[in-house]
């Protein structure tokens, strides 16, 4: 979590720093799409670099920056709730839905908060924090090739990647031509080899025969 001591002039108000574990819904201004997901911190910190790294519909190319985002709703939630949302309301691609689904997504937020997080009709929807005029520091903006970024090639196996983080993760965890074959372990439920850091999400997915869904 960022704190005022390391954000300097970009420090978030304490009321924003205290936000934890929620589902959010953003509109992509100038398009017919919305983006929903889970974050463990203030949504404005989550989107400080925009959504450039995410797989997205062609219609939002070039419009995924911090300046293009408007926060529509927040509610208590966690990663499992985010997966349930994807099960119940299918996105167009990745974590993007057509704006016609926005009200249905908000209804999911309400029902989920009441049923899973001990909220009621008056407490399920969290107050929306003001958008900071200057985004908090992030990891740096990196765009996919479709939005003006560069395609990167793995020197081990020749596979192309649109983002440096994907290439570096591939080289560390899954490139077949690197020693060790990547950082994987066997799932104790379905006995499939899974990248270690993705084991929790794997357990919650349909791919795991012992998964929760």
C-alpha positions in Angstrom: 0.0 0.0 0.0 1.3 3.4 -0.9 1.8 5.9 2.0 2.2 9.6 2.1 5.9 9.2 2.9 6.7 7.7 -0.5 4.1 9.4 -2.7 5.5 12.9 -2.1 3.4 15.5 -3.9 1.3 12.6 -5.4 0.1 11.4 -2.0 -3.5 10.3 -1.8 -5.8 11.6 0.8 -5.8 9.3 3.9 -9.5 8.4 3.2 -8.3 6.9 -0.1 -5.3 5.1 1.3 -7.6 3.3 3.8 -9.7 1.7 1.1 -9.3 -2.1 0.9 -10.7 -5.1 -1.0 -13.5 -4.1 -3.3 -15.1 -4.6 -6.7 -15.0 -1.6 -9.0 -16.8 -0.5 -12.2 -15.2 2.1 -14.5 -16.6 3.5 -17.7 -14.2 4.0 -20.6 -15.1 7.5 -21.6 -15.8 8.1 -25.3 -16.6 4.4 -25.9 -19.5 1.9 -25.3 -17.5 -0.2 -22.8 -17.0 -0.5 -19.1 -14.3 -2.3 -17.1 -15.0 -4.2 -13.8 -12.7 -6.0 -11.5 -11.2 -6.5 -8.0 -8.6 -4.5 -6.2 -7.1 -4.6 -2.8 -6.5 -0.9 -2.7 -8.1 2.4 -3.8 -9.3 2.0 -7.4 -7.5 5.2 -8.4 -4.3 3.6 -7.3 -5.2 0.5 -9.3 -5.6 2.5 -12.5 -2.8 5.0 -12.1 -1.2 3.6 -15.3 -4.5 3.1 -17.1 -5.6 -0.2 -18.5 -3.2 -0.3 -21.4 -1.7 -3.7 -20.5 -5.0 -5.5 -20.6 -6.5 -7.5 -23.5 -9.3 -5.2 -24.7 -11.9 -4.7 -27.4 -10.6 -2.9 -30.5 -13.1 -0.1 -29.9 -11.2 1.1 -26.8 -7.7 1.1 -28.4 -6.1 4.4 -27.6 -8.6 5.2 -24.9 -7.3 3.3 -21.9 -5.4 6.0 -20.1 -6.0 7.4 -16.6 -7.6 10.4 -18.2 -10.2 8.3 -20.0 -11.6 6.5 -16.9 -14.6 7.4 -14.8 -15.5 5.5 -11.6 -19.1 4.3 -11.6 -19.5 2.0 -8.6 -17.6 0.2 -5.8 -18.7 -2.5 -3.4 -17.1 -4.9 -0.9 -15.6 -7.9 -2.7 -12.6 -10.2 -3.3 -11.1 -12.2 -6.1 -13.6 -15.0 -5.7 -16.4 -12.5 -6.2 -14.7 -11.2 -9.4 -14.6 -14.8 -10.8 -18.3 -15.2 -10.0 -19.1 -12.0 -11.8 -17.4 -13.4 -14.9 -19.4 -16.6 -14.6 -22.7 -14.8 -14.3 -22.2 -12.0 -16.8 -19.9 -12.8 -19.6 -17.5 -10.0 -20.7 -17.0 -9.1 -24.3 -13.3 -9.8 -23.9 -11.0 -10.0 -20.9 -12.4 -7.7 -18.1 -14.4 -5.5 -20.4 -18.2 -5.4 -20.8 -20.5 -3.4 -23.1 -22.0 -0.5 -21.3 -25.5 -2.0 -21.6 -24.3 -4.5 -19.0 -23.4 -1.8 -16.4 -26.6 -1.9 -14.5 -26.6 -5.7 -14.3 -23.0 -5.6 -13.0 -24.1 -3.1 -10.3 -27.0 -5.4 -9.4 -24.4 -8.2 -9.0 -22.4 -5.9 -6.7 -25.5 -5.4 -4.6 -26.6 -9.0 -4.4 -23.1 -10.2 -3.8 -22.3 -7.6 -1.0 -25.5 -8.5 0.8 -25.1 -12.2 0.4 -21.4 -12.6 0.9 -20.2 -9.6 2.9 -23.0 -9.0 5.5 -24.1 -5.7 3.9 -27.6 -4.4 3.6 -29.5 -2.1 1.2 -27.9 0.9 2.8 -24.3 -0.3 3.0 -23.6 -2.4 -0.1 -22.5 0.5 -2.3 -19.3 2.2 -1.2 -18.9 6.0 -1.5 -17.0 6.9 -4.6 -13.7 8.7 -3.9 -12.9 11.8 -5.9 -10.5 11.2 -8.8 -7.0 12.7 -8.0 -6.0 15.3 -10.5 -2.6 13.7 -10.8 -2.4 9.9 -10.8 -0.3 8.2 -8.1 3.0 6.8 -9.2 2.8 3.4 -10.8 5.0 0.8 -12.6 5.0 2.9 -15.8 2.8 3.0 -18.8 3.3 0.2 -21.3 1.0 -0.3 -24.3 0.1 -3.3 -26.4 1.1 -3.2 -30.0 -2.5 -2.4 -31.0 -2.3 0.9 -29.0 1.2 1.9 -30.3 3.4 -0.4 -28.2 6.1 -2.8 -29.6 6.0 -6.5 -30.1 8.7 -8.3 -28.1 10.2 -11.7 -29.0 11.5 -14.4 -26.5 15.1 -15.2 -27.4 14.7 -18.7 -25.9 11.7 -20.0 -28.0 10.8 -17.2 -30.4 7.3 -16.6 -29.0 6.0 -13.0 -29.5 4.6 -10.9 -26.6 2.9 -7.6 -26.6 4.2 -6.5 -23.1 7.5 -6.7 -21.3 5.9 -8.1 -18.1 4.5 -11.0 -20.1 7.8 -11.7 -21.8 9.8 -11.6 -18.6 7.2 -13.8 -16.8 7.3 -16.2 -19.7 11.1 -16.4 -19.6 11.1 -16.9 -15.8 8.2 -19.3 -15.5 7.3 -21.1 -18.7 9.8 -20.9 -21.6 10.5 -24.5 -22.6 14.0 -23.7 -23.6 15.1 -22.3 -20.3 16.6 -24.4 -17.5 14.0 -25.9 -15.2 11.1 -25.3 -17.6 9.7 -22.5 -15.4 8.6 -22.2 -11.8 5.7 -24.6 -11.7 4.4 -27.1 -9.1 1.8 -29.8 -9.3 -1.7 -29.0 -8.1 -2.7 -31.2 -5.3 -6.3 -31.4 -6.5 -6.1 -32.1 -10.2 -2.3 -32.9 -10.5 -1.8 -30.4 -13.3 1.5 -28.5 -13.3 0.7 -24.8 -12.6 2.8 -21.7 -12.3 3.2 -21.2 -8.6 1.9 -17.7 -8.3 -1.2 -18.7 -10.2 -2.1 -21.7 -8.0 -4.8 -19.9 -6.0 -6.6 -18.7 -9.1 -6.2 -22.1 -10.7 -8.0 -23.7 -7.7 -10.9 -21.4 -8.3 -11.1 -22.0 -12.0 -13.0 -24.6 -14.1 -9.7 -25.9 -15.3 -9.1 -27.5 -11.8 -11.1 -30.6 -11.4 -11.2 -30.0 -7.7 -12.1 -26.3 -8.1 -14.7 -24.4 -6.1 -16.9 -23.7 -9.1 
